[in-house]
Structure formats: C-alpha cells, structure tokens
Amino acid sequence: MTSGSITFFSIWKNSLFLIAESFLFSLVAVWKSAWWFIFTLFFGLLQIWYIVVGDFFRTTNLYPFDKFVIDGALLFFSVTVISSLTIDYIIFSRGIFSWKKNGYTLFAFVIFPFLILTSCIYLFGLCSSTPIEELNIDTLFLAEMAIFMITFLYAMFIKSLAFYKDQRCA
C-alpha cells in the first residue's frame, strides 16, 4: 500500500478528528454564549445588584420584593436581550442565518421574539393597570421567571449557534 492510499483506519481517523473538532467548536461556542449572558446579566441588571447588595448590608429593606416584581426589571431585561439578538441578526448576520436555507430562522427571529415581547408587554401592562392589592405577586414572579428562563435558553441557543457558525466561517 502507498502512503496516499485510503484505508478503513484513515477514514475512521479523519472522521474522529472531524467529530472532535466539531465538538470542541460547539463547546467553545457554548462557553462564549454563557460568558456573554453572564456579562449581559451583570451589566443589564446592575441597578438590581446595587439594591440587593445594599439591602444585604442595611438593617432595613428599602426595596421590597413586591416592588421588584411589579416594576418588571426581569421583563425589561428579557425585552432587551431578545431585541438585541434579533437586531444583531438583522444587521450583522453576514449570512450565518439564512431565511432561504433554513425555515427555522423565521421562527427564531420573528415569531419567537414577538411571542416573548407580547408576553412581557402583557405582564407589565397587567402590573401597571391593576391595583397592587389585587395582584398575586407569587404568580407574577413565577411568570417573570419563566420568561427570564426562556430568554436565557433562547439567548444561549442563538449565541451558541452564531459563535459556532462564526468560528466555522472564520
């Protein structure tokens, strides 16, 4: 056999390297996405961290939990993350996501953001138009946390895919 001949081992070795490379690119993309979300979370909710740390060191609670839920800080954060991902896609995608090649793009960048934004607007409208005594704070908090977690999963998925495809294109 010559050095350039194809053997089962050479095919297996090349396939294994391709799988390993793909896995490592995926892993790097997920880590980049996680760091992106952590930094966005930190700076996006900086005013909340200020209040939390301040309340930890003070003996009186200046910012009650009910006000945090009613003000909708998590909703505004979710709106910001979803809209920034959508706008980034529209302006900067460089063909990474394609309407023509992938039918999921319409769902990921139009329908899903619309549903999340509509949910946020509805919850904030409910909080601002209903008297505080009539609001069920626990249910509102669970709804806000659900939207926040969906936003987290959406952002991790979209950013991981973008980082992965960007690494592959570079």
Order of alpha helices (4+ residues) and beta strands (2+ residues): alpha-alpha-alpha-alpha-alpha-alpha
